[in-house]
């Protein structure tokens, strides 16, 4: 056991200890219908309080098969250890299975690429003129996007937002939702406003900022993964829930093996829209 923090308040001393974790293969896999270059990122997990960049898992064999019999082999990048690349474009309705061979172990995961609605518009307004809402934007400009959910239950989505081509990637920026109770209806207000920056002082966008919103279809399993990831990464306070692993769909083909992997593999159709903040 390794002591990682000591906190003192008045006369009480609290020592927080965590066991050293066993390194695991970590998978970041995504197939998109918008790019001809797909990337699977493999790294080695590290202890919770280790702030060093995760080492790439080099030397793996990686491929993706679809339900039409196509096989896409991935080649490791010469520039970034652990990045595996392949040239193909995902298609709506296809099922994709990821296969990984690494250090004598074989892993796999399966996902389907679902439909996604278009983004109709993005509205930007001065924070002073904006109606009260579930986000803290008290200065600058507040953005809101509009889209209609596709009729037919069982759709899941993720929203990604870029400010001047930089992804908003604070834990609170992880935004996913499902169509329960809103099937076929306009996206609800908290989702529409989730594209705003997160800051303690409530500062929103500035004049001249470019805002790009991407709407991604995801599977139910990916929805649960990102939902739990958001919960874990925004988990704060001394008496918050204990650190726990988020779910994964990466399975060792040999169920008797002690070697497990973490991370997630999913596929998305993507719609996007961008605007520039003006007066």
N, C-alpha and C positions, 0 to 999 in steps of 0.2 A: 504493500500500500504506500502511496506517495502523498504527503501533505501538500496541498496546492494553494491553500489560502488560510490566513488567520485573521479574524475580525475581532476587534475589541470595542466594547461599548460599556461605559461605566465600569463595573467590576467583573462583568461576564466575558469570558473568552470562548469563542466558538471556533473549533478547528474543522474545516471541511476536507475530507479525504476521499479520493477516488482511486480505484484500482487501475493499474496500467492496462490499457486495452490491447487485445491481439490485433495486429494489422490485418485488414481485410481489403479485398478488391472492391473498389468503389466505381460504379458505372454511371456516367451521365450520357444517356443515349436519346437522340431525338431524330425522327424522320419527318420532313416537311414537304408540302406540295409546292413550295415557293422557291426552292433553291436546288440547283443540280448537284451541289456538293454537300453531302451529308457527313456529319462528324460524330463519332463515338469517342468519348473521353474516358480513359481508364486511369485511375490513380490508386494509391495505397492510403488507406485511412490512417489517422494518427490520433494521439490522445486529445481529449477535449480542450485542454488549455495550451496545446501546442500551436503557436501562431505562425509557424513556418509554412510555406507553400507546400501542398501535398505533392509528393513525388509521383511522376508519371509511371504507369505500369507498362514497361517496354517489353517487346518480344512476344506479345499475344497474337493469336490468330483470331480474326474477327470477320464475321460475315452476317448478312441479313438475307433471309429468304422471304418471298411473298407467297400468297395462296394461289398465284398463277404459275408457279414453278420457276420464277426468276430467282437467280442467285446473285447477290451483290457482294463481292469480296472487298474488304477494306484494307488499305495499306497504311502503315504507320508513317506519320509525317517526319520528314528529315529535320524540321525546325522545332517541333514541340513534342518531346517524349510523352507518350501516352495518348496522343491524338491520332485516331485512325480515320481515314478518309475514303469515300467512295463517290463516284459520279452517277447519280440517278435522281429522279424526282418522284416523290411519293404521290400516290393517287387515292382519291376519296373512295372509300368502300373496301380498299385492300387491307388484308391482314398481314402483318410483318412479324417475323420471328428472328430475334437476335441470338446468335451463337458465339460464344467466346471460349477459347482454349487458352489457359494461362497456368503455367507452372504445374502441369500434370492434372489440372482440374478443368471440367467443362461446365459452362453455365449457359442458361438460356432464359429468354423472356419473350412474351408475345403481346402484341397490341394491335388495335385497329385504327385506321385513319378515318375519322368521322367528318361530317359536313360542318360548315360554319356559315353564319349569315354575314352579309356585308355590313360595314360601319357606314351609317347614313351621313353623319356629320359630326363635327367637333365645335362646340361653342365655347368661346373665351370671353370672360367679362371681368371688369374691374372688381376686385374683392369688396370694395366699398358699396358696390351696387348689387352684389349677389345676395340672393335669399339665404337664410340660415340653412345649413346642411350638415351632414355627418362627417365632414372633414374640417380640419383646422387651417383655413386659409383666410388670414385677417389682413394681409397686405399684398400688394402686387396684383396678379391676375389669377383667376380660378378657371379651370377647364372642365368641360363636361362632354362626354361623347354620347351619341345616340345610335341605337341599333334595336332591331326587333328580333326576338327569339323565334326560331323556326318551329312551326307547329309539329307536334309529335313528341311525346314524352321520352325522356332518356338522354338529353343532351347535356354536356358538361363543357365548361369553357375556362380559359385562363386569359387574363389581360396583361400585356406587357407594354410599358410606356418608356419612350426615349425622349430625353431633353437634350437638344443639340447633339443628337446621335449617340448619346450616352444613356445606357439603360438605367432607369431608376431601380436600384437593387437593394434598398434597405429592407430588412425583414418585413416591415409593414407594407411594403410595395407588392408582396406576393398576393395577387388577387385572383381568386377562382370562385365560380358559382355554378349551381345546377339549375335546371329549369323547373324544379318542383314548385308548383303553385303559380308559375309565370309562363307556362308553356304557351308559345305563340304570341306572347305579349311583349311590349317594350321592356327593355332592361330597366331594372329598378334603380332608384336614385343612388344608394350607396355604391353600386357597381359603376354607374356612370361617372361618379366623382372620384373613383379610386385611381384615376390617372394623374392626380396632383402630387407634387413633391411633399415629402414628410419632413417637417422641421419644427423644433420646439417653439420658435418664435412666430410660426404661422406664415412664414414668407412663401408666397406662391411663385408663379412664373413672372418673368420680366419682359419688357418690351424687346422685341427682336428674337426671343426664344423660338426655336422650332420644336414643335410637339408632334411626335409620331406615336400613334396608338396601334397596337397589333392585337387582334382578337384570334385566339387559337382554340380550335376544338381539341378536347382531350377525352380520354376514357374515364369511366367512373373510378377505376383504380388510381389513375394519375390525379384525379380530383382529390381523393382521400390522401394521397401522398403529399400534395402541395398544401392541403389544409393542415395536416399534421406538421409539416415543415414550418409553416407560418406560426403555428402554435409554439413549437419548440424554440424557434429563433427569436420570438418576441417574449419568451418566458422570462420574466424578471422578478426580482424581489427575493429576499432571503428565504421566505417560506413558500415560494412558488413550487409548482409541480416538479418532481425530480427529473433530471435529464433522462431521456429515453430515446431509443432508436425509432426513427420513422419507418413506416412500412416500405417494403420493397417487392418488386415483381421479378427480381433476378434470382433464379433458382439454380442450385447445383444439380446437375443431371443425376448425380449419385446421391440419393437421399441419406445414405449412411456416412457420407463424408463429413468430417468436422469443419471443413473449409466452407465458409459461407461468404456471400457477397452482399453489398449494400448498394443503394442508389436506385435509379429507375430508368426504364426504357419506355418511351411513348412516341406517338405519331400525331401530327396535327395538320389540318387545313388552316390556312392563315388568311385573314382579311386585314387590311391596314388602311390608314388614312393619316395625313399629316397637315398641319396648319402652322402658320407663323403668327406670333402674338403682335398685333398692331393696335393702335389707339382706336 
